[in-house]
Amino acid sequence: MSTTYLGHIFHVAGSPTVADAREHLVSLPDGALVVSDAGTIEWIGAARDLPPTFAGASVVDNRGGYIVPGFVDAHMHFPQTYSTDSYGGGQLLEWLDNCIFPAESRLADPAFAERIARDFTRRRVAVGTTAAMVFGSAFPHAQDALFRSTREAGLRVVSGRGIQTVGPESASALLTGEAEALALVRDEIDRWHAVDTGDATTARIQVAIVPRFSLSVTRETLRALGELYDEVRGSGVYFHSHLSENDSIIGGEIAAVKAVYETTSYLDTYDGRFMPGSTEGGSSLLGRRSIFAHGVHCTDDELARLAETGSSIAHCPTSQQFLGSGTMPWKRTAGSGVTVALGSDVGAGDEWLISRVMNDAFKVHISEPLEASVSLHPAELLFLGTLAGARALDMEERFGNLDVGKDADFLLIDPERWEPLSMLLEGRVRADDERVDADRELFALLMGLREPAIAGVYVQGTRVVAPE
């Protein structure tokens, strides 16, 4: 029997670009969402228009509250669950050396790895992150714990072990030889990719090839990963890494990459052009299932190449502030045509809740200088944290909004569970224009939302339960 969920529905319908999101915003104050036994969306609309066909469906009454698509986090770090707000005394490279490499090395202990996998999954449920691209642990037993915990909870995940074949002393526990690195990645793909359905177009559990960044691998590693990706790309395996995050004058990531590889751009190292002078040395790792975290300081040529290949950027404004990485130029980046989705970047990001990352995105981009400043529309913010993430994951056909036929991945929000949100929504100034008022209500909801107000998390029509 179908189930009908009642409440104020917000979602970005269809398949727009971020620039068109406001025209595709759907607001149904007295909405109804009908979910089939198979977990797909059968009907959506005003409750008064509910077809008689669904009169016998069971009802979940969330009136007075909201129904929105599940949040999609395009970049987060499982081994950094306990590392939010770690003080490293500097920017990216210092923070990695002083805080993150030691923290991630603790997952060598299988018992600790099980604990952190459980807590990571619990946090995802609490904040309504139904799908995520997750930078994984260097240790296979920790990855196994992550995949098991995610599968048992019923969430979606794409993850891969963090590949490092070179690095400082602080990262020694995370390093492997070239041959071992490839063998471990192959094994992870064989054992976990689409293990639940056998089909990458429907699977909730999927695998990515994940070198930490170009400074953590060698030309030999990149050449071998390119050959491996040529083999497995057709089965839907993903690629994920970091790109152009930090341009500090002293010890900056971008300058270091270009110096080590002697290339003209950072992106070249992932695009098979990692030999001196950016000459070709192997296969490209770019493509529809390739997501690059940050892209704060990409050149116009790099953005054009990302767009051309269908690659995506995971925009992480919260962590970029925490590490002093700068502000991704919104108009130039979005205008390039590359897909941009939001990432929490936990643990450099200290916010797990994607709507809080939306909050930071709004603040940083309205604060860009002069004509670069932009006030992101609430529909654009919702798009970035839902449909854009599904698109970046190449899973837009399955989830990301509440269109009929898609999997029913959604959240029930009850403002009464979080008094500040309830007060904000009830006390806000109303607009006479219905559309303007809906925009303002959505903005207030996204800016004021906190975890306690998330009353239900659903993936493919089934309520997600956090692991004990």
C-alpha positions as CSV (number, residue, x, y, z in Angstrom):
1,M,0.0,0.0,0.0
2,S,1.2,3.5,-0.8
3,T,1.9,6.1,1.9
4,T,0.9,9.7,1.7
5,Y,3.0,12.3,3.5
6,L,1.4,15.7,4.2
7,G,3.2,18.9,4.8
8,H,4.6,22.1,3.2
9,I,6.7,20.7,0.3
10,F,9.7,22.6,-1.1
11,H,11.8,21.2,-3.9
12,V,13.5,22.3,-7.2
13,A,11.7,20.3,-9.9
14,G,12.9,19.1,-13.2
15,S,16.5,19.4,-14.3
16,P,17.5,23.0,-14.3
17,T,20.9,24.7,-14.0
18,V,21.6,26.6,-10.8
19,A,20.8,29.8,-12.7
20,D,17.3,28.5,-13.5
21,A,16.6,27.1,-10.1
22,R,14.3,29.9,-8.9
23,E,12.0,29.3,-11.9
24,H,11.8,25.6,-11.0
25,L,11.1,26.1,-7.2
26,V,8.0,24.3,-6.2
27,S,6.2,25.4,-3.0
28,L,3.1,23.4,-1.9
29,P,2.0,24.8,1.5
30,D,-0.7,22.1,1.8
31,G,1.2,19.5,0.0
32,A,1.0,15.7,-0.4
33,L,3.7,13.3,-1.4
34,V,2.6,9.8,-2.3
35,V,5.3,7.1,-2.0
36,S,4.8,3.6,-3.4
37,D,5.7,0.3,-1.7
38,A,8.7,0.2,-3.9
39,G,10.0,3.5,-2.5
40,T,9.4,5.6,-5.5
41,I,7.4,8.9,-5.8
42,E,3.9,8.2,-7.3
43,W,2.4,11.6,-7.0
44,I,3.1,15.1,-5.7
45,G,0.8,18.1,-5.5
46,A,-1.7,20.0,-3.4
47,A,-3.5,17.7,-0.9
48,R,-6.9,18.9,-2.1
49,D,-6.0,17.5,-5.6
50,L,-5.0,14.1,-4.3
51,P,-6.5,11.6,-6.8
52,P,-9.1,9.1,-5.4
53,T,-6.7,6.3,-6.4
54,F,-4.7,7.0,-3.3
55,A,-7.6,7.4,-0.9
56,G,-6.8,4.2,0.8
57,A,-3.1,5.0,1.4
58,S,-1.7,5.2,4.9
59,V,-1.0,8.8,5.9
60,V,1.9,10.4,7.7
61,D,0.7,13.9,8.8
62,N,3.5,16.4,9.0
63,R,1.2,19.5,8.5
64,G,2.7,22.5,10.2
65,G,6.0,21.1,9.1
66,Y,7.9,20.7,5.9
67,I,9.0,18.0,3.4
68,V,12.2,18.6,1.4
69,P,14.5,16.4,-0.6
70,G,17.3,14.6,1.4
71,F,20.5,16.6,1.6
72,V,23.4,15.5,-0.6
73,D,27.0,16.2,0.7
74,A,29.4,16.2,-2.2
75,H,32.5,16.0,0.0
76,M,33.2,14.9,3.5
77,H,35.9,12.9,5.4
78,F,34.9,9.8,7.3
79,P,38.3,9.5,9.2
80,Q,37.9,13.1,10.4
81,T,34.7,12.6,12.3
82,Y,36.3,13.6,15.5
83,S,38.5,16.3,14.0
84,T,36.2,19.3,13.4
85,D,37.7,22.5,14.5
86,S,41.2,20.9,15.1
87,Y,43.7,23.6,15.6
88,G,46.8,23.2,13.5
89,G,48.4,26.6,13.8
90,G,48.2,27.3,10.1
91,Q,46.5,26.7,6.8
92,L,45.9,23.5,4.8
93,L,49.3,21.9,4.7
94,E,50.1,22.7,8.3
95,W,46.7,21.5,9.4
96,L,47.1,18.2,7.6
97,D,50.6,17.7,9.1
98,N,49.7,18.7,12.7
99,C,46.2,17.5,13.0
100,I,44.8,15.3,10.3
101,F,47.4,12.8,9.5
102,P,47.8,11.8,13.2
103,A,44.0,11.7,13.6
104,E,43.5,9.4,10.5
105,S,46.3,7.1,11.7
106,R,44.2,6.1,14.7
107,L,41.9,4.1,12.4
108,A,44.6,1.5,12.2
109,D,43.0,0.1,15.3
110,P,40.0,-2.0,14.1
111,A,38.0,-1.3,17.3
112,F,38.4,2.4,16.9
113,A,37.5,2.2,13.2
114,E,34.2,0.5,14.1
115,R,33.4,3.2,16.6
116,I,34.2,6.0,14.2
117,A,32.2,4.4,11.4
118,R,29.2,4.1,13.7
119,D,29.5,7.7,14.9
120,F,30.0,9.0,11.3
121,T,26.8,7.2,10.2
122,R,24.8,8.5,13.2
123,R,25.8,12.1,12.4
124,R,24.7,11.6,8.8
125,V,21.3,10.4,9.9
126,A,21.0,13.2,12.4
127,V,21.6,15.9,9.8
128,G,19.6,14.3,7.0
129,T,22.4,13.6,4.6
130,T,20.9,10.9,2.6
131,A,23.7,10.7,0.0
132,A,27.3,11.6,0.2
133,M,30.7,11.4,-1.5
134,V,33.0,10.3,1.4
135,F,36.8,10.5,1.4
136,G,37.7,7.3,3.1
137,S,40.3,5.8,5.4
138,A,43.6,4.4,4.3
139,F,42.8,1.2,6.2
140,P,40.7,-1.5,4.5
141,H,39.1,-2.7,7.7
142,A,37.9,0.9,8.4
143,Q,36.4,1.2,4.9
144,D,34.6,-2.1,5.5
145,A,33.2,-0.8,8.7
146,L,32.0,2.4,6.9
147,F,30.3,0.5,4.1
148,R,28.6,-2.0,6.6
149,S,27.4,0.8,8.9
150,T,26.0,2.8,5.9
151,R,24.3,-0.2,4.4
152,E,22.7,-1.2,7.7
153,A,21.4,2.3,8.2
154,G,20.0,2.5,4.7
155,L,21.9,5.6,3.5
156,R,23.6,6.2,0.2
157,V,27.4,6.4,0.0
158,V,30.2,6.7,-2.5
159,S,33.6,6.2,-0.9
160,G,37.1,5.0,-1.5
161,R,40.2,4.4,0.6
162,G,42.5,7.5,0.8
163,I,45.4,6.7,-1.4
164,Q,48.8,8.0,-0.3
165,T,52.1,6.7,-1.7
166,V,54.3,9.7,-0.5
167,G,54.0,12.1,2.4
168,P,55.6,13.5,5.5
169,E,56.6,11.6,8.6
170,S,53.2,12.4,10.2
171,A,51.5,10.5,7.5
172,S,53.7,7.4,7.6
173,A,51.0,5.1,8.9
174,L,48.8,6.0,6.0
175,L,51.4,5.4,3.2
176,T,51.6,2.3,1.0
177,G,53.8,1.3,-1.9
178,E,52.6,1.8,-5.5
179,A,51.7,-1.9,-6.1
180,E,50.0,-2.2,-2.7
181,A,48.0,0.9,-3.3
182,L,46.6,-0.4,-6.6
183,A,45.9,-3.8,-5.1
184,L,43.9,-2.3,-2.3
185,V,41.8,-0.2,-4.6
186,R,41.1,-3.1,-6.9
187,D,40.0,-5.2,-3.9
188,E,37.7,-2.5,-2.6
189,I,36.1,-2.1,-6.0
190,D,35.6,-5.9,-6.3
191,R,34.1,-6.3,-2.9
192,W,32.0,-3.2,-2.4
193,H,31.1,-1.4,-5.7
194,A,27.3,-1.7,-6.2
195,V,27.4,-4.7,-3.8
196,D,23.7,-4.1,-2.9
197,T,22.1,-4.2,-6.4
198,G,24.9,-5.1,-8.8
199,D,24.0,-2.0,-10.9
200,A,25.8,1.3,-10.5
201,T,22.6,3.1,-11.7
202,T,20.6,1.9,-8.7
203,A,23.1,1.0,-6.0
204,R,23.3,2.8,-2.7
205,I,26.8,1.5,-2.0
206,Q,29.4,2.6,-4.5
207,V,33.2,3.0,-4.7
208,A,35.5,5.8,-5.8
209,I,39.2,6.0,-6.6
210,V,40.4,8.6,-4.1
211,P,44.0,9.9,-4.0
212,R,44.2,12.5,-1.3
213,F,45.6,15.1,-3.6
214,S,48.4,15.3,-6.1
215,L,51.0,15.9,-3.4
216,S,50.2,12.6,-1.8
217,V,51.0,10.5,-4.9
218,T,53.6,10.3,-7.6
219,R,53.6,10.3,-11.4
220,E,53.8,6.5,-11.2
221,T,50.7,6.4,-9.0
222,L,48.7,8.7,-11.2
223,R,49.7,6.7,-14.3
224,A,48.6,3.5,-12.7
225,L,45.3,5.0,-11.4
226,G,44.6,6.3,-14.9
227,E,45.1,2.7,-16.3
228,L,42.8,1.3,-13.6
229,Y,40.2,3.9,-14.1
230,D,40.2,3.1,-17.9
231,E,39.3,-0.5,-16.8
232,V,36.6,0.3,-14.3
233,R,35.0,3.6,-15.5
234,G,32.4,1.7,-17.5
235,S,31.1,0.0,-14.3
236,G,30.3,3.3,-12.7
237,V,33.3,3.7,-10.4
238,Y,33.9,7.3,-9.3
239,F,37.0,9.4,-9.0
240,H,37.4,11.9,-6.2
241,S,40.2,14.2,-4.9
242,H,41.1,17.7,-3.9
243,L,41.8,20.6,-6.3
244,S,43.1,24.1,-6.0
245,E,42.2,24.6,-2.4
246,N,44.9,26.8,-1.0
247,D,47.2,29.4,-2.7
248,S,49.1,30.7,0.3
249,I,52.2,32.5,-0.7
250,I,54.2,30.6,1.8
251,G,53.8,26.8,1.6
252,G,50.7,26.9,-0.6
253,E,49.2,23.8,-2.1
254,I,48.8,25.0,-5.6
255,A,52.4,26.3,-6.0
256,A,53.7,23.1,-4.4
257,V,51.8,20.9,-6.9
258,K,53.0,22.9,-9.9
259,A,56.6,22.8,-8.6
260,V,56.6,19.0,-7.9
261,Y,55.0,18.1,-11.2
262,E,56.4,21.0,-13.3
263,T,53.0,21.5,-14.8
264,T,51.3,24.7,-15.9
265,S,48.2,23.9,-14.0
266,Y,47.0,21.9,-11.0
267,L,44.2,20.2,-13.0
268,D,46.7,18.8,-15.5
269,T,48.0,16.4,-12.9
270,Y,44.6,14.7,-12.9
271,D,44.0,15.1,-16.6
272,G,46.8,12.7,-17.6
273,R,49.2,15.6,-18.3
274,F,51.4,15.2,-15.2
275,M,54.8,15.1,-17.0
276,P,57.1,18.3,-17.1
277,G,55.6,21.0,-19.2
278,S,52.1,19.4,-18.8
279,T,52.9,16.8,-21.4
280,E,50.8,13.7,-21.4
281,G,51.9,10.8,-19.2
282,G,48.8,8.8,-18.8
283,S,45.0,8.6,-18.9
284,S,42.7,11.4,-17.7
285,L,40.8,10.9,-14.5
286,L,38.2,13.5,-15.4
287,G,34.6,12.6,-16.3
288,R,30.9,12.5,-15.4
289,R,31.6,10.6,-12.1
290,S,34.6,12.7,-11.1
291,I,34.2,15.2,-8.3
292,F,36.9,17.6,-7.2
293,A,36.6,19.2,-3.8
294,H,37.1,23.0,-3.5
295,G,38.2,24.4,-6.8
296,V,38.6,27.8,-5.0
297,H,41.4,29.1,-7.2
298,C,40.8,27.4,-10.6
299,T,41.8,29.2,-13.7
300,D,39.3,29.9,-16.5
301,D,41.0,27.1,-18.5
302,E,40.7,24.7,-15.7
303,L,37.0,25.5,-15.2
304,A,36.4,25.1,-18.9
305,R,38.1,21.7,-18.9
306,L,36.0,20.5,-15.9
307,A,32.8,21.6,-17.7
308,E,33.9,20.0,-21.0
309,T,34.5,16.6,-19.3
310,G,31.3,16.7,-17.2
311,S,33.4,16.8,-14.0
312,S,32.0,18.5,-10.9
313,I,33.2,20.8,-8.1
314,A,32.3,20.2,-4.4
315,H,32.1,23.7,-3.0
316,C,33.0,23.8,0.7
317,P,32.6,27.4,1.9
318,T,32.6,26.4,5.6
319,S,36.0,24.7,5.6
320,Q,37.4,27.3,3.2
321,Q,36.8,29.9,5.9
322,F,38.2,27.6,8.7
323,L,41.4,27.0,6.8
324,G,41.7,30.5,5.3
325,S,41.6,29.1,1.8
326,G,39.7,32.0,0.3
327,T,36.4,32.3,-1.4
328,M,35.5,30.4,-4.6
329,P,34.4,33.2,-7.1
330,W,30.8,32.3,-7.5
331,K,29.9,34.1,-10.7
332,R,33.0,33.0,-12.6
333,T,32.8,29.4,-11.4
334,A,29.1,28.9,-11.9
335,G,29.2,30.8,-15.2
336,S,31.7,28.3,-16.6
337,G,29.1,25.7,-16.8
338,V,30.7,23.3,-14.4
339,T,28.3,21.5,-12.0
340,V,28.8,22.9,-8.5
341,A,27.4,21.1,-5.4
342,L,27.9,21.7,-1.7
343,G,30.2,19.8,0.6
344,S,30.6,20.0,4.3
345,D,34.2,18.9,4.2
346,V,33.9,17.6,7.7
347,G,36.4,17.8,9.5
348,A,37.9,21.0,8.1
349,G,34.3,22.0,8.0
350,D,32.7,22.2,11.4
351,E,29.1,22.0,10.2
352,W,27.6,18.6,9.3
353,L,24.2,20.0,8.4
354,I,24.1,21.0,4.7
355,S,21.7,23.8,5.3
356,R,24.4,25.3,7.6
357,V,26.8,25.1,4.6
358,M,24.2,26.9,2.5
359,N,24.2,29.5,5.2
360,D,27.9,30.0,4.8
361,A,27.7,30.0,1.0
362,F,25.2,32.8,1.2
363,K,27.4,34.8,3.5
364,V,30.7,34.4,1.6
365,H,29.3,35.1,-1.8
366,I,27.3,38.2,-0.8
367,S,30.6,39.4,0.7
368,E,32.6,39.0,-2.5
369,P,34.0,42.4,-3.6
370,L,32.2,44.9,-5.8
371,E,30.5,43.3,-8.9
372,A,31.5,39.8,-7.9
373,S,29.0,40.0,-5.0
374,V,25.9,37.9,-5.4
375,S,22.9,37.3,-3.1
376,L,22.1,33.6,-3.8
377,H,18.4,32.9,-4.1
378,P,16.9,30.4,-1.6
379,A,16.0,28.1,-4.6
380,E,19.7,28.2,-5.7
381,L,20.8,27.3,-2.1
382,L,18.3,24.4,-2.0
383,F,19.4,23.3,-5.4
384,L,23.1,23.3,-4.4
385,G,22.4,21.0,-1.4
386,T,20.1,18.5,-3.1
387,L,19.7,18.3,-6.9
388,A,23.2,19.6,-7.8
389,G,24.7,16.9,-5.4
390,A,22.7,14.2,-7.1
391,R,23.9,15.5,-10.5
392,A,27.5,15.6,-9.4
393,L,27.1,11.9,-8.3
394,D,25.6,11.1,-11.7
395,M,22.5,9.9,-9.9
396,E,20.1,12.7,-10.8
397,E,17.8,10.1,-12.4
398,R,17.3,8.5,-9.0
399,F,17.1,11.3,-6.5
400,G,17.8,15.0,-5.7
401,N,14.3,16.3,-5.9
402,L,10.7,15.0,-5.5
403,D,9.8,14.5,-9.1
404,V,7.4,11.6,-9.9
405,G,9.2,8.4,-10.6
406,K,12.3,9.1,-8.6
407,D,13.3,7.3,-5.4
408,A,11.7,8.9,-2.4
409,D,14.7,10.4,-0.6
410,F,13.3,13.1,1.6
411,L,13.2,14.7,5.1
412,L,10.4,15.6,7.4
413,I,11.0,18.8,9.3
414,D,9.0,19.8,12.4
415,P,9.8,23.3,13.5
416,E,8.1,22.7,16.9
417,R,11.0,20.4,17.8
418,W,13.4,23.4,17.6
419,E,11.9,26.5,19.2
420,P,14.2,29.1,17.6
421,L,13.2,27.8,14.1
422,S,9.5,27.8,15.1
423,M,9.7,31.4,16.4
424,L,11.6,32.5,13.3
425,L,9.0,31.0,10.9
426,E,6.0,32.2,12.9
427,G,7.3,35.7,13.5
428,R,8.7,36.5,10.1
429,V,7.4,39.4,8.0
430,R,5.0,38.2,5.4
431,A,4.9,39.4,1.8
432,D,1.7,40.1,-0.1
433,D,3.1,38.4,-3.2
434,E,2.7,34.6,-2.9
435,R,5.9,33.8,-4.7
436,V,8.0,36.3,-2.8
437,D,6.6,35.0,0.5
438,A,7.4,31.4,-0.5
439,D,11.0,32.5,-1.2
440,R,11.3,34.2,2.1
441,E,9.8,31.2,4.0
442,L,12.2,28.8,2.3
443,F,15.1,31.1,3.1
444,A,14.1,31.3,6.8
445,L,13.7,27.5,6.9
446,L,17.2,26.9,5.4
447,M,18.9,29.5,7.5
448,G,17.2,28.6,10.8
449,L,17.2,24.8,10.5
450,R,19.0,22.8,13.1
451,E,19.2,19.0,13.7
452,P,16.5,18.7,16.3
453,A,13.9,19.8,13.8
454,I,14.7,17.0,11.4
455,A,11.9,14.6,12.4
456,G,12.3,11.9,9.8
457,V,14.9,10.8,7.2
458,Y,13.8,8.6,4.3
459,V,15.8,6.9,1.6
460,Q,13.9,5.1,-1.2
461,G,10.7,5.5,0.9
462,T,12.2,3.7,4.0
463,R,12.9,5.5,7.2
464,V,16.5,5.5,8.0
465,V,17.5,4.3,11.5
466,A,20.8,5.4,13.1
467,P,23.1,2.6,14.3
468,E,23.2,2.0,18.1
